[in-house]
């Protein structure tokens, strides 16, 4: 977006949400504005992300998250976000879906500190941030007894590895939701044997990031009914 067309952050947030076909609730816009303001503040001193332009942060972080919202079942009770980074998609999903109990797992301590600060700043309940790597013993520490209904990851690792570390944490109705770029289809082919071995189903969908028009591949890996 050119400088002469720059919008205030809250207006840009509202525009993105509207273009994604999601009702732009006032509370959601307010919380997202606080989130991006806090992210900009931290990024100046701790380098949480290579993106330093405020508008680019909103367009990329919120835009990417908006592409997956409709794939998260309304009946889902809880969600695990692996490799949350600065909160994408897990923390942003929580803003839109306050009913979900969310666990964020991130391997970089400064990012975990940021996530914990933002959770308090936004007044979010039913969400925790943990330091560690999923796949290590007892990570995540906070997990529902029956497993997670949704496990998300954004461009974290290969789909095959993601399935191997995430599948044991799924509930009986659980789903892995992987956010990939154009190479997602090729990754799905490589993961075919693992998917079959674990008795899982795979579905793929194409998505476009609002405003930016970047193409994404959304990969859904589910337990067989």
N, C-alpha and C positions, 0 to 999 in steps of 0.2 A: 504494500500500500504506500503510495507516494506521500511525502511530507505534507503536501497541500490538502490531501484527503484524510489526514489522520483524525481519528475519533478519540474522544475520552475513553479510558479503559472500560468503564461500565457500559458505555454505548456500544463499544466493539464486542464486548461479551454478549450483550443483548442481541446484537445483529447475528453473531455466530449461532447462538442458540435458536433464533428464529429460522435461520437458513437450514438448520438441521431438523426442523419440524418438531422441536420440543417446546412446550409452553414455557415462556420466559418468566418464571416466578420471581418476584421482587427479592425475597429472602435469598434465593439461589444467586442472583446477580450480585447482591451485597456481599455474600460470603466469598464468591469467586474474586471479587474486586479486592477484598482483604487478603486473600491468598496470593494474588499476583503482586500486590504491593509488598507483602512480606518477602516474597521470593526475590523481587528486585533488590530489596534492602540487603538480604543475606548474600545475594549473588555478587554484590560489589566488594565484599570482603572475604567470601569463602569459595567463590567459583563453583557453585552448585551445577551450573550448566553453561555450555559454551555460548548459548544465545543470550546476548545482553540487551537487545532491543526490546522494550516493553511490549510493543505490538506483536513482534515476532513470537514472543513467549506465549501470548494469549492465542494467537493464530495456530501455533503448533501444538501446545499442550492441551488447550481446551478443544481445539479442532479435532485432534486425534481421539480424544476421549469421547467426543460426541458420536464418532463413527461406530462405537460398540454398545452404546446404551440400550438400543432396542434388542440386542441379543441376550441381555441379562434377564432371565425369567422373572416375572413378577412374583412368582412363588418362592424364589430363592431367599434363604434366610441369612446366609453368610457368604463371605468372599475373602479369598487370599490373593494378595497382589505380590508377585515375586519380582524382586529387583525394582522397587518403587521409585528409586531415584529421588527426584524432587516432588513426587506425588502423583505421577502419571502412570497408569490411569486411576489407581486405587483411591487416592484422597479425593480427586475430583468426582469420581463415581459416587463416593459417599455423600458429597454435597447434593447430588441429584437424587440419591436413594438413601435417605436417612434411616430407612427401615432396615437396611442391611447391617449386619455386624461385620466389620472389616478388619483384617489383619494385614499390615504392611510390613514386608521384610526387605531390608536393604543392607548391603555389605559395607557401605561407607559410613563411618560414624558421624561425620559432620552432616550428612544428609538425614540420618536418623534424628539428630538433634533438631534439625530444621523441621522435620515432619512432626515431632513432638510439640514443638513451639506452635506450629500452625494449628494443630488439633486443639490446643488450648485457646489460641487467638480466635478461632472460628466458633468455639463453643461446641465442638462436635462430641457426641456421645456414641459409645459402642464402636470405637475404632482405636487400635493400638499400633504403635510402630516398634519393630524389633530389629536389633542389629544381628546379622548373621547371613548365612547362605542356605537356602532351602536345599535339602539333600544331606546336610550335616545332621548329626544326631540331635534330636530335640529342637530342631528348627522347623516350623515356628513353635515356640513354647506354648502359645495360646492357640489351641485348636479345638473345634467342636468335637464332641464325643463321636458323632457319626461321620465326621469328615466335612469338607467344604463343598458347598453347592456350586460355587464358581471359583475358578482359579485363573487369574489374568497375568499376562506378561507382555510387555511392549518391547519388541526388537531386542530381546535379552540374550538368547542363545539359540542354537539350532532347535528346530521343532522336535526332532528325535530326542535330544537331551531333555528338553522341557517336559515332554511326555513322561520320560523315565522318572524324573524327580517329582512330578506333580501328581501322576496317576495314583500313587499309594495314599495320597491325602484327600482324594475325592470321596464325597458321600455316594450313596447308592444311586442318587439321581444327578450326580455331579457332572460338571463340564469344564474343560480347559478352554479358555478363550485367548488365542494367541493373536497379537497384532503384528502383522508383517507388511513388508513392502511388496513390490512386484515379484520378488524372488520367492514369495511364500508358496506358490504352486510347486516349484521345484523342490522345496523343503518337504512339502507334503508327500511327494513321490518317494523321497529318500526315507521318510519315516514310515512307509507303508508296512514293512515287516514288523516293526515294533507295535504299530497300531493293531495289526491282526493278532499278534502274539498275546497282547493284553486284552483282547476281546473288546475293542473300542470301535466306535463309529466316527467317521470324519465328514465334516461338511465345510464347504468354502464359500465365501461371498466376497464380492468386490464392493468397495466403499470409496467415496470421494470426500476428502476433507473440505468442509465448507469454506468458501472464499478462496483459499489457496488452490483448490482443485487438485490436490495431490492424490494419487491413487494408492489405496491400501488393500491388502488382502486380509480378510478376517477368517481365521481358521478355528472351527469349533470341533473339539474332540470330546465325545460323550461316551458314557457307559451304555452298553446295549440294553434296551428295555427288556 
